[in-house]
Amino acid sequence: MKYYLCKFIPPRANFLTTMSADEQKWMQQHGDFLNELLAQGLIVAHGPVIDEKGGYGVSLYQIPDEQNIAAITAEDPIVKNGVGHYEHYSMLHLKARG
């Protein structure tokens, strides 16, 4: 298994409060996409981070060795629509409760 912290970087610092109607729709699809990966066991946890410099999203992934994290996050509807991008950080291991 491989483990990653993935940081979703929105297109602007005030994105969460200035989203257009299309961006709101894509953010809903983004949440649905992440929840599906959570249900599949590829994501351990995800959620928004409130930062005074600008919010962003964080997801913790646990994926099989043969899968590619960039290929997975490239399928996120918000990314496919050109709104923001991901940064991927490898982790040595990931431990979770339960």
MARZASE-527701 format. One line per field, with one value per atom (N, C-alpha, C, O): residue in one letter; x, y, z; residue number from 0. Coordinates in Angstrom, 3 decimals, decimal comma, padded with zeros to 6 digits, always signed. Layout:
BEGIN
res (A;...)
east (X;...)
north (Y;...)
up (Z;...)
n (NUM;...)
END
This chain:
BEGIN
res (M;M;M;M;K;K;K;K;Y;Y;Y;Y;Y;Y;Y;Y;L;L;L;L;C;C;C;C;K;K;K;K;F;F;F;F;I;I;I;I;P;P;P;P;P;P;P;P;R;R;R;R;A;A;A;A;N;N;N;N;F;F;F;F;L;L;L;L;T;T;T;T;T;T;T;T;M;M;M;M;S;S;S;S;A;A;A;A;D;D;D;D;E;E;E;E;Q;Q;Q;Q;K;K;K;K;W;W;W;W;M;M;M;M;Q;Q;Q;Q;Q;Q;Q;Q;H;H;H;H;G;G;G;G;D;D;D;D;F;F;F;F;L;L;L;L;N;N;N;N;E;E;E;E;L;L;L;L;L;L;L;L;A;A;A;A;Q;Q;Q;Q;G;G;G;G;L;L;L;L;I;I;I;I;V;V;V;V;A;A;A;A;H;H;H;H;G;G;G;G;P;P;P;P;V;V;V;V;I;I;I;I;D;D;D;D;E;E;E;E;K;K;K;K;G;G;G;G;G;G;G;G;Y;Y;Y;Y;G;G;G;G;V;V;V;V;S;S;S;S;L;L;L;L;Y;Y;Y;Y;Q;Q;Q;Q;I;I;I;I;P;P;P;P;D;D;D;D;E;E;E;E;Q;Q;Q;Q;N;N;N;N;I;I;I;I;A;A;A;A;A;A;A;A;I;I;I;I;T;T;T;T;A;A;A;A;E;E;E;E;D;D;D;D;P;P;P;P;I;I;I;I;V;V;V;V;K;K;K;K;N;N;N;N;G;G;G;G;V;V;V;V;G;G;G;G;H;H;H;H;Y;Y;Y;Y;E;E;E;E;H;H;H;H;Y;Y;Y;Y;S;S;S;S;M;M;M;M;L;L;L;L;H;H;H;H;L;L;L;L;K;K;K;K;A;A;A;A;R;R;R;R;G;G;G;G)
east (+000,837;+000,000;+000,881;+002,019;+000,304;+000,956;+000,025;-001,196;+000,622;-000,137;+000,208;+001,369;-000,814;-000,616;-001,489;-002,613;-000,946;-001,730;-001,869;-000,873;-003,102;-003,347;-004,034;-005,024;-003,478;-003,990;-004,607;-003,927;-005,909;-006,584;-006,431;-006,852;-005,823;-005,590;-006,611;-006,558;-007,535;-008,516;-007,868;-006,722;-008,592;-008,011;-007,756;-007,011;-008,373;-008,169;-008,414;-009,130;-007,816;-007,865;-009,288;-009,599;-010,149;-011,516;-012,521;-013,714;-012,046;-012,872;-014,140;-015,221;-014,017;-015,169;-016,311;-017,466;-016,012;-017,062;-017,421;-018,327;-016,722;-016,972;-017,240;-017,099;-017,621;-017,849;-018,999;-020,029;-018,795;-019,868;-020,849;-020,582;-021,971;-022,946;-022,314;-022,540;-021,525;-020,848;-019,860;-019,793;-019,094;-018,116;-018,805;-018,292;-019,957;-020,717;-021,147;-021,069;-021,596;-022,006;-020,814;-020,933;-019,676;-018,481;-017,962;-017,427;-018,113;-017,708;-018,603;-018,127;-019,880;-020,773;-020,320;-020,274;-019,988;-019,488;-018,155;-017,897;-017,312;-016,034;-016,277;-015,620;-017,213;-017,552;-018,082;-017,720;-018,942;-019,475;-018,354;-018,336;-017,421;-016,272;-015,441;-015,095;-015,125;-014,330;-015,076;-014,473;-016,369;-017,155;-017,198;-017,205;-017,228;-017,198;-015,856;-015,814;-014,756;-013,435;-013,328;-012,664;-013,975;-014,027;-014,764;-014,306;-015,892;-016,669;-015,884;-016,039;-015,045;-014,220;-013,001;-012,328;-012,711;-011,557;-010,264;-009,205;-010,320;-009,107;-008,766;-007,595;-009,779;-009,580;-009,915;-010,923;-009,052;-009,264;-010,066;-010,910;-009,800;-010,499;-010,313;-009,330;-011,266;-011,133;-011,981;-012,941;-011,603;-012,392;-011,729;-010,549;-012,497;-011,966;-011,154;-011,424;-010,161;-009,325;-009,584;-009,466;-009,934;-010,160;-008,825;-008,268;-008,332;-007,040;-007,235;-007,823;-006,761;-006,943;-006,286;-006,663;-005,318;-004,667;-005,438;-005,114;-006,451;-007,257;-007,472;-006,525;-008,715;-009,038;-008,535;-008,219;-008,469;-008,072;-008,650;-009,219;-008,507;-009,006;-007,870;-006,816;-008,092;-007,104;-007,783;-008,890;-007,102;-007,557;-006,384;-005,262;-006,648;-005,648;-006,001;-007,080;-005,080;-005,295;-004,475;-003,361;-005,053;-004,373;-004,722;-005,844;-003,760;-004,063;-003,142;-002,026;-003,607;-002,753;-001,517;-001,549;-000,438;+000,829;+000,693;+001,391;-000,195;-000,308;-001,096;-001,123;-001,729;-002,488;-001,615;-000,644;-001,983;-001,225;-002,065;-003,180;-001,534;-002,306;-002,670;-003,771;-001,762;-002,058;-003,194;-004,020;-003,234;-004,314;-005,654;-006,682;-005,642;-006,882;-007,393;-008,560;-006,534;-006,995;-007,315;-008,093;-006,727;-007,045;-008,490;-009,040;-009,106;-010,498;-011,499;-012,705;-011,025;-011,904;-012,612;-011,949;-013,946;-014,682;-014,229;-014,232;-013,847;-013,416;-012,126;-011,950;-011,228;-009,969;-010,243;-009,679;-011,103;-011,434;-012,047;-011,945;-012,682;-013,269;-012,318;-012,720;-011,052;-010,029;-010,067;-009,546;-010,683;-010,815;-009,927;-010,341;-008,725;-007,813;-006,984;-007,110;-006,133;-005,238;-004,871;-005,144;-004,253;-003,805;-002,298;-001,561;-001,854;-000,470;-000,507;-001,397;+000,458;+000,509;+001,757;+002,860;+001,586;+002,700;+002,715;+001,758;+003,793;+003,931;+004,074;+004,694;+003,493;+003,609;+004,272;+004,070;+005,051;+005,688;+004,665;+004,766;+003,682;+002,593;+001,434;+001,556;+000,317;-000,883;-001,588;-001,932;-001,798;-002,522;-003,801;-003,810;-004,873;-006,165;-006,838;-006,520;-007,758;-008,537;-009,417;-009,771;-009,770;-010,725;-010,069;-010,726)
north (-001,186;+000,000;+001,248;+001,241;+002,323;+003,636;+004,614;+004,456;+005,620;+006,560;+007,985;+008,309;+008,830;+010,214;+011,167;+010,842;+012,342;+013,495;+014,320;+014,728;+014,560;+015,349;+016,650;+016,661;+017,729;+019,064;+019,639;+019,816;+019,931;+020,572;+022,078;+022,660;+022,698;+024,139;+024,796;+024,580;+025,589;+026,255;+027,366;+027,739;+027,893;+028,870;+030,256;+031,052;+030,548;+031,862;+031,726;+030,830;+032,616;+032,527;+032,611;+031,956;+033,396;+033,570;+032,676;+032,978;+031,605;+030,710;+030,251;+030,258;+029,855;+029,304;+030,302;+029,899;+031,584;+032,603;+033,307;+034,140;+032,982;+033,681;+032,732;+033,123;+031,500;+030,530;+030,958;+031,454;+030,755;+030,962;+029,787;+028,813;+029,885;+028,791;+027,511;+026,431;+027,620;+026,437;+025,861;+024,646;+026,732;+026,262;+025,576;+024,591;+026,090;+025,442;+024,041;+023,098;+023,910;+022,604;+021,648;+020,492;+022,128;+021,280;+020,918;+019,826;+021,826;+021,510;+020,421;+019,575;+020,434;+019,359;+018,035;+017,013;+018,057;+016,853;+016,410;+015,213;+017,371;+017,099;+016,342;+015,336;+016,821;+016,142;+014,742;+013,812;+014,587;+013,264;+012,324;+011,152;+012,842;+012,068;+011,580;+010,401;+012,485;+012,103;+011,110;+010,170;+011,304;+010,373;+008,987;+007,986;+008,915;+007,618;+006,928;+005,724;+007,686;+007,107;+006,670;+005,679;+007,402;+007,017;+005,684;+004,796;+005,549;+004,309;+003,132;+001,998;+003,402;+002,357;+002,002;+001,008;+002,799;+002,547;+003,160;+002,897;+003,975;+004,627;+005,876;+006,230;+006,538;+007,696;+007,271;+006,609;+007,662;+007,376;+008,501;+008,251;+009,742;+010,914;+012,070;+012,121;+013,000;+014,216;+015,327;+015,077;+016,569;+017,696;+019,024;+019,076;+020,110;+021,451;+021,959;+021,627;+022,765;+023,403;+024,907;+025,512;+025,499;+026,937;+027,585;+027,327;+028,421;+029,080;+030,557;+030,887;+031,434;+032,873;+033,332;+034,374;+032,587;+032,927;+032,375;+032,682;+031,567;+030,958;+029,486;+028,753;+029,059;+027,667;+026,724;+027,134;+025,458;+024,398;+023,091;+023,052;+022,039;+020,735;+019,762;+019,856;+018,822;+017,790;+016,428;+016,246;+015,483;+014,097;+013,192;+013,425;+012,162;+011,143;+009,892;+009,321;+009,476;+008,330;+007,131;+007,267;+005,958;+004,674;+003,879;+003,392;+003,749;+003,147;+001,957;+001,904;+001,007;-000,118;+000,359;+001,389;-000,399;-000,033;+000,221;+001,074;-000,507;-000,373;+000,867;+001,186;+001,561;+002,758;+004,007;+004,049;+005,024;+006,269;+007,399;+007,651;+008,071;+009,110;+010,268;+010,811;+010,648;+011,758;+011,389;+012,235;+010,139;+009,690;+009,709;+010,048;+009,348;+009,351;+010,779;+011,058;+011,677;+013,046;+013,805;+014,758;+013,399;+014,030;+013,769;+014,499;+012,736;+012,405;+013,201;+013,104;+013,972;+014,798;+015,813;+016,536;+015,881;+016,803;+018,258;+018,966;+018,713;+020,110;+020,347;+021,408;+019,369;+019,461;+019,327;+020,066;+018,390;+018,195;+019,451;+019,669;+020,275;+021,525;+022,709;+023,856;+022,430;+023,474;+024,414;+025,527;+023,972;+024,826;+024,263;+023,365;+024,783;+024,339;+023,133;+022,611;+022,706;+021,576;+020,913;+021,446;+019,755;+019,017;+019,069;+019,118;+019,057;+018,762;+017,404;+017,143;+016,540;+015,184;+015,034;+015,365;+014,541;+014,335;+012,876;+012,400;+012,172;+010,775;+010,693;+011,551;+009,652;+009,388;+008,023;+007,125;+007,859;+006,569;+005,509;+004,361;+005,894;+004,992;+005,839;+007,048;+005,174;+005,861;+004,954;+003,819;+005,439;+004,684;+005,441;+006,669;+004,697;+005,310;+004,547;+003,388;+005,212;+004,534;+003,475;+003,551;+002,477;+001,466;+000,386;-000,558)
up (+000,000;+000,000;+000,000;+000,471;-000,551;-000,550;+000,164;+000,148;+000,788;+001,605;+001,199;+000,948;+001,139;+000,709;+001,504;+001,887;+001,741;+002,134;+000,859;+000,261;+000,451;-000,761;-000,358;+000,373;-000,857;-000,545;-001,812;-002,823;-001,747;-002,873;-002,717;-001,718;-003,719;-003,717;-004,647;-005,857;-004,110;-004,962;-005,787;-005,535;-006,766;-007,688;-007,088;-007,661;-005,932;-005,307;-003,799;-003,352;-003,042;-001,576;-001,030;-000,035;-001,651;-001,153;-001,888;-001,924;-002,458;-003,274;-002,554;-003,143;-001,292;-000,584;-000,437;-000,295;-000,469;-000,312;-001,616;-001,637;-002,705;-003,974;-005,136;-006,295;-004,847;-005,922;-006,830;-006,372;-008,115;-009,087;-008,979;-008,275;-009,671;-009,672;-010,215;-009,667;-011,286;-011,833;-010,828;-010,643;-010,180;-009,194;-008,014;-007,484;-007,606;-006,532;-006,956;-006,169;-008,189;-008,712;-008,736;-008,330;-009,207;-009,288;-007,902;-007,708;-006,933;-005,562;-004,969;-004,211;-005,303;-004,856;-005,467;-004,782;-006,753;-007,419;-006,816;-006,689;-006,447;-005,783;-004,478;-004,210;-003,672;-002,420;-002,646;-001,925;-003,652;-003,987;-004,425;-004,047;-005,221;-005,693;-004,503;-004,426;-003,579;-002,410;-001,528;-001,011;-001,351;-000,539;-001,166;-000,449;-002,484;-003,162;-002,933;-002,683;-003,015;-002,740;-001,278;-000,972;-000,386;+001,021;+001,169;+001,888;+000,497;+000,542;-000,037;+000,414;-001,035;-001,652;-000,809;-001,083;+000,210;+001,062;+000,570;+001,140;-000,480;-000,982;-000,182;-000,047;+000,346;+001,217;+002,642;+002,888;+003,575;+004,989;+005,640;+006,500;+005,227;+005,759;+004,791;+004,051;+004,799;+003,984;+004,580;+005,308;+004,255;+004,721;+004,425;+004,078;+004,563;+004,313;+005,499;+006,653;+005,185;+006,203;+006,127;+005,061;+007,253;+007,316;+007,686;+008,753;+006,795;+006,983;+006,656;+005,625;+007,501;+007,269;+005,975;+005,438;+005,462;+004,193;+002,995;+001,848;+003,264;+002,210;+002,493;+002,775;+002,418;+002,704;+001,629;+000,512;+001,988;+001,064;+001,585;+002,676;+000,823;+001,232;+001,469;+000,840;+002,384;+002,677;+002,620;+003,128;+001,994;+001,959;+002,285;+001,834;+003,069;+003,367;+002,576;+002,739;+001,720;+000,838;+001,284;+001,789;+001,085;+001,253;+000,000;-000,139;-000,912;-002,214;-002,484;-001,968;-003,290;-003,671;-004,436;-005,110;-004,322;-004,961;-006,457;-007,003;-007,123;-008,579;-009,017;-010,206;-008,087;-008,449;-008,353;-007,598;-009,138;-009,213;-008,623;-009,078;-007,621;-006,930;-007,860;-007,768;-008,749;-009,666;-010,618;-010,958;-011,042;-011,928;-011,195;-011,783;-009,923;-009,138;-008,956;-009,231;-008,498;-008,234;-009,520;-009,494;-010,642;-011,930;-012,342;-013,167;-011,776;-012,091;-011,253;-011,481;-010,306;-009,475;-010,375;-011,119;-010,320;-011,194;-011,097;-012,104;-009,925;-009,786;-010,565;-011,163;-010,563;-011,310;-012,808;-013,615;-013,172;-014,590;-015,202;-016,410;-014,370;-014,853;-014,729;-014,926;-014,401;-014,391;-013,207;-013,276;-012,113;-010,935;-009,821;-009,087;-009,700;-008,659;-009,068;-010,176;-008,144;-008,396;-007,071;-005,995;-007,171;-005,991;-005,843;-006,828;-004,599;-004,247;-003,553;-002,744;-003,868;-003,312;-002,451;-002,887;-001,241;-000,316;+000,126;+000,735;-000,178;+000,241;+001,753;+002,382;+002,318;+003,753;+003,934;+003,116;+004,985;+005,242;+005,612;+005,179;+006,412;+006,787;+007,281;+007,475;+007,476;+007,933;+008,926;+008,599;+010,109;+011,127;+011,439;+011,514;+011,618;+011,914;+013,048;+013,316;+013,694;+014,735;+014,114;+012,938;+014,925;+014,488;+013,815;+013,378)
n (0;0;0;0;1;1;1;1;2;2;2;2;3;3;3;3;4;4;4;4;5;5;5;5;6;6;6;6;7;7;7;7;8;8;8;8;9;9;9;9;10;10;10;10;11;11;11;11;12;12;12;12;13;13;13;13;14;14;14;14;15;15;15;15;16;16;16;16;17;17;17;17;18;18;18;18;19;19;19;19;20;20;20;20;21;21;21;21;22;22;22;22;23;23;23;23;24;24;24;24;25;25;25;25;26;26;26;26;27;27;27;27;28;28;28;28;29;29;29;29;30;30;30;30;31;31;31;31;32;32;32;32;33;33;33;33;34;34;34;34;35;35;35;35;36;36;36;36;37;37;37;37;38;38;38;38;39;39;39;39;40;40;40;40;41;41;41;41;42;42;42;42;43;43;43;43;44;44;44;44;45;45;45;45;46;46;46;46;47;47;47;47;48;48;48;48;49;49;49;49;50;50;50;50;51;51;51;51;52;52;52;52;53;53;53;53;54;54;54;54;55;55;55;55;56;56;56;56;57;57;57;57;58;58;58;58;59;59;59;59;60;60;60;60;61;61;61;61;62;62;62;62;63;63;63;63;64;64;64;64;65;65;65;65;66;66;66;66;67;67;67;67;68;68;68;68;69;69;69;69;70;70;70;70;71;71;71;71;72;72;72;72;73;73;73;73;74;74;74;74;75;75;75;75;76;76;76;76;77;77;77;77;78;78;78;78;79;79;79;79;80;80;80;80;81;81;81;81;82;82;82;82;83;83;83;83;84;84;84;84;85;85;85;85;86;86;86;86;87;87;87;87;88;88;88;88;89;89;89;89;90;90;90;90;91;91;91;91;92;92;92;92;93;93;93;93;94;94;94;94;95;95;95;95;96;96;96;96;97;97;97;97)
END
